[in-house]
Amino acid sequence: MELIDNVNKTLKDDLTVSIQKDSKISIAAACFSIYAFQELKRELKNVDELRFIFTSPTFIKEKAKKEKREFYIPRQTRERSLYGSEFEVKLRNEMTQRAIAKECAEWIRKKATFKSNVTSENMMGFMNVDSNSYMPLNGFTTIDLGCERGNNAYYPIQKTDTPMSQFYLDLFEQIWNDEARLQEVTDEVVDSITTVYSENSPDYIYFVTLYNIFNEFLEDVSEDVLPNEATGFKDSKIWNLLYNFQKDAVLAIINKLEKYNGCILADSVGLGKTFTSLAVIKYYENRNKSVLVLCPKKLANNWNTYKDNYVNNPIAADRMRYDVLFHTDLSREDGTSNGLDLDRLNWGNYDLVVIDESHNFRNGGRVSQDGDKENRYLKLLNKVIRKGVKTKVLMLSATPVNNRFVDLKNQLALAYEGESSILDGKLNTSRSIEDIFKQAQAAFNAWSK
């Protein structure tokens, strides 16, 4: 008997000696990683056979369809571990998955057979290499081989040979031949690995990218911040004029407004930001909320058309009632603008402010040198957002970031009233939003150089 501490001597070190040409290997473990194959591929390519048992049900309940246009997200961590466990992130980031996966899949077709436990019974993990046995073994990953640390404080493995190892050799044979307990899943394993190196369409890559960016936020969605369909906004004329991608945007915007008090709709020019925001406005108007649209003066006719009784208004049946004012009106104290008397206007009574071309407010707040004149940004912040009722902010911009990350930060700050602590309380981050933007700018500067 020998004890492998996985520090001074690793399991990989021992296996490179123990695995000989035409060796027979049997493994029972929770997961299999292509990176573990990569570490031992020279030895594994010369074995006679490898038999692998997934000790918990794996690849048997939900099988991935091979249609390239359908993105399948495995729900079980042990299935995702094929492409590297959570502690093999560094290896995944080296972007060598494709080559390793292709080589591993070809090897499995020639040498390996996989079966999965289909019962609710617990199975202990262990490995047999010819007459040697290794136990315990949690998974077949670079962590278990001792190549990576993972989160183990210690991970000793006991190596035994015959006659002591005979028990594990007999145990594996007994389980392997029990059809009531095991189901073969070799094809499923190969199919899953194949998806890593197969040629995929651009939309497939797009969906994979979106999932990996946002999957950690999916569990955060709750009914409290989802649109209330009882308001009837989906029965409106504007809702039924939207394309599907615009409807998705409307629901996402309402979710962000309810959860974070603000949102930037940053669609490119021509994708219908105005119509998308009109559906959001309709939702809040159905909840008896007061809405203000702030836009450049040149866009006044556009916004006025959709709320007035005009023959060219495609959503006249919705009877929109929002107010329209201009960016420049924030600096005015009196006079009339777009039919509204500015010296009597209750700026602080708007529940939702929609800012068209919000990048005009990217420079943030500044007070004049004499200290008594605020710029438009501070006027908006103090007169509309901070004063009166709680105001949600929807910003429309095809260019949310112009030159610096601070341009984006200044726009986002309108949603949390310029007080970063308000947003910090809603974000589960270790650093403040201010620090995050500073780090992002520093990283960008270093990259650009």
PyMOL commands that set and color helices and strands:
alter all, ss='L'
color gray80, all
select helices_A, chain A and resi 11-18+34-44+77-83+86-93+97-111+166-176+186-197+202-220+223-225+229-231+233-235+237-241+244-260+273-286+297-305+316-318+327-331+342-344+347-349+358-361+376-385+405-413+420-424+433-448
alter helices_A, ss='H'
color red, helices_A
select strands_A, chain A and resi 2-4+24-29+49-54+112-117+126-129+132-135+157-160+182-184+262-265+291-295+323-326+336-337+340-341+352-356+392-396
alter strands_A, ss='S'
color yellow, strands_A
deselect
rebuild
show_as cartoon
